[in-house]
Amino acid sequence: MGKVAFITGITGQDGSYLAELLLSKGYVVHGLIRRSSTFNTSRIDHLFQDPHEPSPRLILHHGDLTDGSRLVTLLESIQPDEVYNLAAMSHVRVSFDEPEYTGMTTGLGTVRLLEAIRMTGLNAKFYQASSSEMFGASAPPQNEETLFYPRSPYGVAKVYSYWITKNYREAYGLFATNGILFNHESPRRGETFVTRKIAIAAAAIAAGKQKYLYMGNIDAVRDWGYAKEYVEGMWRMLQADSPDDYVLATGAPYTVKDFLKFSFDAVDLDWEEHVRFDDRYLRPTEVDALVGDASKAERELGWKAQVHTPELSRLMVNAEIEKQSPDLT
């Protein structure tokens, strides 16, 4: 029989790509979804299997990272070989508006899941989705040895999750790994995240459906990669002989302004004619530059990013053009 995996955050960008990857490798995949009056499974609808069919390989369960007893019950019944914790309140700007909720889910949710593994005695490998936002104000390039200096409630919560994962690894001998992923994007990225927002606007403006795009800080430097490649790195971390912590990044610095230029160039437009400033998108404390050094992951896991920011921006814009005008593609 194939391995069994449990994914929190399966309906998100990374969760959907990871589910695809694991299913392609013969896994049975269980996903955690929050109960809602409306469905939020659009990213994984193409993977859906009728639970009434014999031996479905994708099974979804209602639950929440704020409910530790539910996590214990689920893990006891599923008995996964691998647990991927991708769930979080992951929007950095919104975390300033909802700092307590961010701490409850992004931070304490991790320890609830680790406790569920410990209490049930599972021999499961654990992946924690850590973030480059933990580095915050530390100077780039950032790697596994760089000091954390988070600049948002989201970044602070992720630092807690990082250290509690290491603590459970050292205290209880769990195979618990932190993947410190730098910005990774795709056409499945949430529409309020800056890269997807830019891609949508470029396609809409080119089609005459929108006139302006309103932006905050466009001088921030980021290291953007392709999410579909990064979930391969997550999986490789749990196939290693021993648990460790790894940075995944492209190593290439680009500004938000660069991403605007690449995206608008893809539709033959001058971004400066269509972008307007709006201070509502500024953060109380900004992160100036995040650029990762993933040499350890390349050396030990054989993982290296192939898609860089210029290609990624075109890929995302083309996906939006296809959605808006499928008859033209």
C-alpha positions as CSV (number, residue, x, y, z in Angstrom):
1,M,0.0,0.0,0.0
2,G,1.1,3.6,-0.6
3,K,1.9,6.1,2.1
4,V,-0.8,8.1,3.9
5,A,-0.5,11.9,4.2
6,F,-2.4,14.4,6.2
7,I,-2.4,18.1,4.9
8,T,-3.7,21.1,6.8
9,G,-4.4,24.0,4.5
10,I,-5.2,21.6,1.6
11,T,-7.5,24.1,0.0
12,G,-4.7,26.8,-0.3
13,Q,-2.2,27.3,-3.1
14,D,0.5,25.1,-1.6
15,G,-1.9,22.5,-0.3
16,S,-3.5,22.0,-3.7
17,Y,-0.1,21.5,-5.4
18,L,1.1,19.3,-2.7
19,A,-2.0,17.1,-2.9
20,E,-1.5,16.7,-6.6
21,L,2.1,15.8,-6.1
22,L,1.4,13.2,-3.4
23,L,-1.5,11.6,-5.3
24,S,0.8,11.3,-8.4
25,K,3.2,9.4,-6.1
26,G,0.6,6.9,-5.0
27,Y,-0.2,8.4,-1.6
28,V,-3.6,8.4,0.0
29,V,-4.2,12.0,1.0
30,H,-6.3,13.3,3.8
31,G,-7.0,17.0,4.0
32,L,-8.3,19.3,6.8
33,I,-10.9,21.9,5.8
34,R,-12.9,24.4,7.9
35,R,-16.7,24.1,7.9
36,S,-18.3,27.0,6.0
37,S,-21.7,27.7,4.6
38,T,-20.0,28.1,1.2
39,F,-17.5,25.8,-0.4
40,N,-13.9,26.9,-0.5
41,T,-12.4,23.9,-2.4
42,S,-12.0,25.4,-5.9
43,R,-8.2,24.7,-6.0
44,I,-8.8,21.0,-5.4
45,D,-12.1,20.4,-7.1
46,H,-10.3,18.8,-10.0
47,L,-8.9,16.2,-7.5
48,F,-12.3,15.4,-6.0
49,Q,-13.3,11.8,-5.6
50,D,-16.8,10.6,-4.5
51,P,-16.4,9.3,-0.9
52,H,-18.9,6.6,-1.8
53,E,-16.6,5.1,-4.3
54,P,-14.4,2.2,-3.1
55,S,-11.0,3.2,-1.8
56,P,-10.9,6.9,-2.5
57,R,-7.4,8.4,-2.4
58,L,-8.4,12.0,-1.5
59,I,-10.5,12.3,1.7
60,L,-11.5,15.7,3.3
61,H,-12.3,16.2,7.0
62,H,-13.8,19.1,8.7
63,G,-11.7,20.5,11.5
64,D,-9.7,23.5,12.6
65,L,-6.2,24.2,14.0
66,T,-7.9,25.9,17.0
67,D,-9.5,22.6,18.0
68,G,-6.8,20.3,19.5
69,S,-9.2,17.5,20.5
70,R,-10.4,17.2,16.9
71,L,-6.8,17.0,15.7
72,V,-6.2,14.1,18.1
73,T,-9.3,12.3,17.0
74,L,-8.4,12.7,13.3
75,L,-4.8,11.6,13.6
76,E,-5.8,8.5,15.6
77,S,-8.2,7.5,12.9
78,I,-6.1,8.4,9.9
79,Q,-2.7,7.1,11.1
80,P,-0.8,9.1,8.6
81,D,2.9,8.5,7.7
82,E,3.4,12.2,6.9
83,V,1.8,15.3,8.3
84,Y,2.1,18.6,6.4
85,N,1.1,21.7,8.4
86,L,0.4,24.4,5.7
87,A,-2.6,26.0,7.4
88,A,-2.3,29.6,8.6
89,M,-3.7,33.1,8.6
90,S,-1.1,33.9,6.0
91,H,-1.7,37.4,4.8
92,V,1.0,39.6,6.3
93,R,-0.9,42.9,6.0
94,V,-4.1,41.5,7.5
95,S,-2.1,40.0,10.4
96,F,-1.7,43.6,11.7
97,D,-5.5,43.9,11.7
98,E,-6.0,40.4,13.3
99,P,-2.9,39.8,15.5
100,E,-4.7,37.7,18.1
101,Y,-6.3,35.4,15.6
102,T,-3.0,35.2,13.7
103,G,-1.3,34.0,16.9
104,M,-4.1,31.5,17.7
105,T,-3.9,29.8,14.3
106,T,-0.5,30.5,12.7
107,G,1.3,30.1,16.0
108,L,-0.6,28.0,18.5
109,G,-2.1,25.8,15.8
110,T,1.3,24.3,15.2
111,V,1.7,23.2,18.8
112,R,-1.8,21.7,18.9
113,L,-0.9,19.6,15.9
114,L,2.5,18.5,17.3
115,E,0.8,17.6,20.6
116,A,-1.8,15.5,18.7
117,I,1.1,13.6,17.1
118,R,2.8,13.1,20.4
119,M,-0.3,12.2,22.4
120,T,-1.4,9.6,19.8
121,G,2.1,8.1,19.6
122,L,2.1,8.4,15.8
123,N,5.3,7.4,14.0
124,A,4.7,10.2,11.5
125,K,7.0,12.7,9.9
126,F,6.0,16.3,10.4
127,Y,6.5,19.3,8.1
128,Q,6.0,22.8,9.3
129,A,5.5,25.6,6.8
130,S,7.9,28.2,8.1
131,S,8.3,31.5,6.3
132,S,11.0,34.0,5.1
133,E,8.9,36.6,7.0
134,M,10.6,35.3,10.1
135,F,13.8,37.0,9.0
136,G,12.2,40.4,8.7
137,A,14.8,43.1,9.2
138,S,17.8,40.8,9.0
139,A,20.0,41.6,6.0
140,P,19.9,39.4,2.9
141,P,20.9,36.9,1.8
142,Q,19.2,34.9,4.5
143,N,19.8,31.2,5.2
144,E,19.3,28.7,7.9
145,E,21.8,30.4,10.2
146,T,20.3,33.9,9.8
147,L,18.9,35.5,13.0
148,F,15.1,36.0,13.0
149,Y,13.8,39.6,13.3
150,P,10.1,39.4,12.3
151,R,8.3,42.6,11.4
152,S,4.6,41.5,11.6
153,P,2.3,39.5,13.8
154,Y,2.4,36.9,11.0
155,G,6.2,36.7,11.1
156,V,6.2,36.5,14.9
157,A,3.7,33.7,14.9
158,K,5.8,31.8,12.4
159,V,8.8,32.2,14.6
160,Y,6.9,30.5,17.5
161,S,5.9,27.7,15.2
162,Y,9.5,27.3,14.0
163,W,10.9,27.0,17.5
164,I,8.2,24.7,18.9
165,T,8.8,22.4,15.9
166,K,12.5,22.3,16.8
167,N,11.6,21.8,20.5
168,Y,9.4,18.8,19.8
169,R,12.1,17.3,17.6
170,E,14.7,17.6,20.3
171,A,12.4,16.9,23.3
172,Y,10.4,14.0,22.0
173,G,12.5,12.6,19.1
174,L,9.8,13.5,16.5
175,F,10.8,13.6,12.8
176,A,9.9,17.3,12.7
177,T,11.2,19.6,9.9
178,N,10.9,23.3,9.2
179,G,10.7,24.4,5.5
180,I,11.6,28.1,5.5
181,L,10.1,29.0,2.2
182,F,10.6,32.4,0.5
183,N,7.9,33.9,-1.5
184,H,6.4,31.4,-3.9
185,E,3.5,32.2,-6.2
186,S,1.3,30.8,-8.9
187,P,-2.0,31.3,-10.7
188,R,-3.6,29.7,-7.6
189,R,-2.3,32.4,-5.3
190,G,-5.0,34.3,-3.4
191,E,-6.3,37.4,-5.2
192,T,-5.3,39.8,-2.4
193,F,-1.7,38.8,-2.5
194,V,0.4,41.3,-4.4
195,T,1.7,39.1,-7.2
196,R,-1.8,37.7,-8.1
197,K,-3.3,41.2,-7.7
198,I,-0.8,42.5,-10.2
199,A,-1.4,39.7,-12.7
200,I,-5.1,40.1,-12.5
201,A,-4.9,43.8,-13.0
202,A,-2.5,43.6,-16.0
203,A,-4.8,41.2,-17.8
204,A,-7.9,43.2,-16.9
205,I,-6.4,46.5,-18.0
206,A,-5.2,45.0,-21.3
207,A,-8.8,43.8,-21.9
208,G,-10.2,47.2,-21.1
209,K,-12.0,46.0,-18.0
210,Q,-10.0,48.1,-15.5
211,K,-8.1,51.4,-15.7
212,Y,-5.9,51.6,-12.6
213,L,-4.1,49.4,-10.1
214,Y,-3.6,50.7,-6.6
215,M,-0.4,49.7,-4.8
216,G,1.5,50.4,-1.6
217,N,5.2,50.0,-1.2
218,I,6.7,49.0,-4.6
219,D,10.3,49.2,-3.6
220,A,10.3,46.1,-1.4
221,V,12.8,43.5,-2.6
222,R,11.6,39.9,-2.7
223,D,12.7,36.4,-3.9
224,W,9.8,35.0,-5.8
225,G,9.6,31.4,-7.0
226,Y,7.0,29.0,-8.4
227,A,4.8,27.3,-5.8
228,K,4.5,24.1,-7.8
229,E,8.3,23.6,-7.5
230,Y,8.4,24.4,-3.8
231,V,6.0,21.6,-2.8
232,E,8.5,19.2,-4.3
233,G,11.0,20.6,-1.8
234,M,8.6,20.0,1.1
235,W,8.2,16.4,0.1
236,R,11.9,15.9,-0.2
237,M,12.5,17.2,3.3
238,L,10.4,14.4,4.7
239,Q,12.2,11.8,2.6
240,A,15.5,12.7,4.2
241,D,17.2,10.2,6.5
242,S,17.0,12.7,9.5
243,P,14.9,15.8,10.2
244,D,16.5,19.2,9.6
245,D,15.5,22.8,8.6
246,Y,15.8,24.1,5.1
247,V,15.5,27.3,3.2
248,L,13.8,27.1,-0.3
249,A,14.4,30.1,-2.5
250,T,15.6,31.2,-6.0
251,G,18.3,33.5,-4.6
252,A,17.4,36.2,-7.1
253,P,16.3,39.6,-5.8
254,Y,13.5,41.6,-7.5
255,T,11.4,44.6,-6.4
256,V,7.7,44.8,-6.6
257,K,8.3,47.5,-9.2
258,D,10.2,44.8,-11.3
259,F,7.2,42.4,-10.9
260,L,4.9,45.2,-12.2
261,K,7.2,45.9,-15.2
262,F,7.4,42.2,-16.1
263,S,3.7,41.7,-15.8
264,F,2.7,44.7,-17.8
265,D,5.3,44.0,-20.4
266,A,3.6,40.7,-20.9
267,V,0.5,42.5,-22.2
268,D,2.5,45.3,-24.0
269,L,1.6,48.0,-21.5
270,D,3.6,50.6,-19.6
271,W,2.9,49.9,-15.9
272,E,3.6,53.5,-14.9
273,E,0.6,54.7,-16.8
274,H,-1.8,52.5,-14.8
275,V,-0.4,52.2,-11.2
276,R,-1.5,54.5,-8.5
277,F,-0.3,54.8,-4.9
278,D,-2.6,54.0,-1.9
279,D,-1.2,54.3,1.6
280,R,-3.8,51.9,2.9
281,Y,-1.7,49.1,1.6
282,L,1.4,50.1,3.6
283,R,2.3,48.0,6.6
284,P,3.0,49.6,10.0
285,T,6.5,48.0,9.9
286,E,7.9,47.0,6.5
287,V,10.3,44.3,5.5
288,D,12.8,45.9,3.0
289,A,14.5,42.8,1.5
290,L,14.1,39.1,1.6
291,V,16.5,37.0,-0.6
292,G,17.2,33.4,0.2
293,D,20.2,31.2,0.0
294,A,19.0,27.7,-0.7
295,S,22.4,26.1,-1.2
296,K,21.8,23.6,1.7
297,A,18.6,22.3,0.1
298,E,20.4,21.9,-3.2
299,R,23.3,20.1,-1.6
300,E,21.4,17.8,0.7
301,L,18.0,17.4,-1.0
302,G,18.9,17.9,-4.7
303,W,16.3,20.7,-4.9
304,K,16.9,23.9,-6.9
305,A,14.4,26.4,-8.2
306,Q,14.0,26.5,-12.0
307,V,11.4,29.2,-12.5
308,H,12.5,32.7,-11.6
309,T,10.5,36.0,-11.3
310,P,10.4,37.2,-14.9
311,E,9.1,33.8,-16.2
312,L,6.8,33.5,-13.2
313,S,5.2,36.9,-13.8
314,R,4.4,36.0,-17.4
315,L,3.1,32.6,-16.4
316,M,0.7,34.2,-14.0
317,V,-0.5,37.0,-16.4
318,N,-1.1,34.5,-19.2
319,A,-3.2,32.4,-16.8
320,E,-5.3,35.5,-16.0
321,I,-5.7,36.3,-19.7
322,E,-6.9,32.7,-20.4
323,K,-9.5,33.0,-17.5
324,Q,-10.8,36.4,-18.8
325,S,-10.8,35.6,-22.5
326,P,-10.6,31.8,-22.9
327,D,-11.6,32.1,-26.6
328,L,-8.5,34.1,-27.4
329,T,-6.0,31.5,-26.1
